[in-house]
């Protein structure tokens, strides 16, 4: 079990803006940052991130929370896993943290997605996938996006 003091130390050392910007491009408007919300089908920036308060809020779907909540929702991980990731980022050592893989009903879908993603990456880089690859290049997509 990790103490509340250690959790607060991690929370105070990480910047929510920096963490979220690792996942989503942010735009600064006034005191806050804005981005497209990753938690629903969003087409215009509706998520606000407050650097002062260290929280995020989506004005469309209502998603909100702190840096731990964001990481847990975005990465589909447990609190302990999010705590470990953030502790590693800010250089805080956590002793005795027990992290076990969370079993979720959605894990099978994540596994399927990852396998299919690898299959498509592999196939587009073969001779039979060259026509699809060339088509995507014609559409002005770069290699990173492809």
C-alpha positions in Angstrom: 0.0 0.0 0.0 1.3 3.4 -1.0 0.9 6.2 1.5 -1.2 9.3 0.8 2.0 11.4 1.3 3.7 9.5 -1.5 0.7 9.8 -3.8 0.5 13.5 -3.1 4.3 13.9 -3.7 3.8 12.3 -7.2 0.8 14.4 -7.9 2.7 17.5 -7.0 5.8 16.6 -9.1 4.0 15.8 -12.4 2.3 18.4 -14.5 -1.0 17.3 -16.0 -0.4 19.5 -19.0 2.9 17.8 -19.8 1.4 14.3 -19.3 -1.7 14.9 -21.4 0.4 16.6 -24.1 2.3 13.3 -24.4 -0.9 11.8 -25.7 -2.9 14.6 -27.4 -1.9 17.9 -29.0 -2.9 20.8 -26.8 -3.6 24.5 -27.6 -3.1 27.2 -25.1 -6.0 29.7 -24.8 -5.7 32.1 -21.9 -4.7 30.3 -18.7 -5.9 26.9 -19.8 -5.1 24.4 -22.5 -7.6 22.8 -24.9 -7.8 19.6 -26.9 -10.1 17.2 -28.6 -11.5 14.9 -26.0 -10.2 11.3 -26.4 -13.1 9.9 -24.4 -15.9 10.5 -26.9 -16.3 11.2 -30.7 -15.1 14.8 -30.6 -14.5 17.1 -33.6 -13.7 20.4 -31.9 -11.6 21.0 -28.8 -14.0 20.5 -25.8 -11.6 19.3 -23.2 -10.0 22.0 -21.0 -6.8 21.3 -18.9 -6.1 23.7 -16.1 -2.4 24.0 -15.2 -3.2 25.9 -12.0 -5.7 23.4 -10.7 -4.0 20.3 -12.3 -7.4 19.0 -13.6 -9.1 18.3 -16.9 -12.7 18.7 -17.8 -14.6 17.9 -21.0 -17.5 20.2 -21.5 -19.2 17.8 -23.9 -19.1 14.4 -22.3 -18.4 15.5 -18.7 -15.1 13.5 -18.3 -13.0 15.1 -15.6 -10.4 14.4 -13.1 -6.7 14.7 -12.2 -3.6 13.3 -13.8 -4.2 9.8 -12.3 -7.8 9.7 -13.7 -6.7 10.7 -17.2 -4.0 8.1 -17.4 -6.3 5.4 -16.0 -9.0 6.2 -18.5 -6.8 6.8 -21.5 -4.5 3.8 -21.0 -7.3 1.6 -19.6 -5.1 0.7 -16.5 -5.5 0.5 -12.8 -4.7 3.2 -10.3 -1.5 1.4 -9.2 -0.3 1.1 -12.8 -1.0 4.8 -13.4 0.8 5.6 -10.1 3.9 3.5 -11.2 4.0 5.2 -14.6 3.8 8.7 -13.1 6.3 7.8 -10.3 8.8 6.7 -13.0 8.3 9.9 -15.0 9.0 12.2 -12.0 11.7 10.0 -10.4 9.9 9.0 -7.2 10.7 5.5 -5.9 7.8 3.5 -4.7 8.5 0.4 -2.6 6.1 -2.4 -2.2 3.7 -1.4 -5.0 1.8 -4.5 -6.0 0.8 -4.3 -9.7 -1.1 -7.1 -11.2 -2.7 -7.2 -14.6 -6.3 -6.1 -14.3 -8.8 -8.5 -15.9 -11.4 -6.6 -17.8 -14.2 -7.7 -20.1 -12.6 -5.4 -22.7 -9.2 -7.0 -22.6 -10.1 -9.5 -25.3 -11.0 -6.5 -27.6 -7.7 -4.8 -26.8 -5.8 -8.0 -27.6 -7.8 -8.4 -30.9 -7.1 -4.8 -31.8 -3.3 -5.1 -31.1 -3.1 -8.3 -33.2 -5.0 -6.9 -36.1 -2.9 -3.7 -35.9 0.3 -5.7 -36.2 -1.2 -7.7 -39.1 -2.0 -4.5 -41.0 1.4 -3.0 -40.3 3.0 -6.2 -41.5 0.9 -6.5 -44.6 1.2 -3.0 -45.8 5.0 -3.4 -45.8 4.9 -6.4 -48.1 4.8 -6.6 -51.9 1.0 -7.4 -51.9 0.4 -4.3 -49.7 2.4 -1.9 -51.9 -0.6 -0.7 -53.8 -2.4 0.3 -50.6 0.8 1.9 -49.3 1.2 3.9 -52.6 -2.5 4.9 -52.5 -2.0 6.3 -48.9 1.1 8.2 -50.1 -0.9 9.7 -52.9 -3.4 10.9 -50.3 -0.5 12.9 -48.7 -0.2 10.7 -45.6 3.2 10.5 -44.1 4.9 7.3 -43.0 4.2 8.0 -39.3 0.5 8.2 -39.9 0.4 5.2 -42.3 
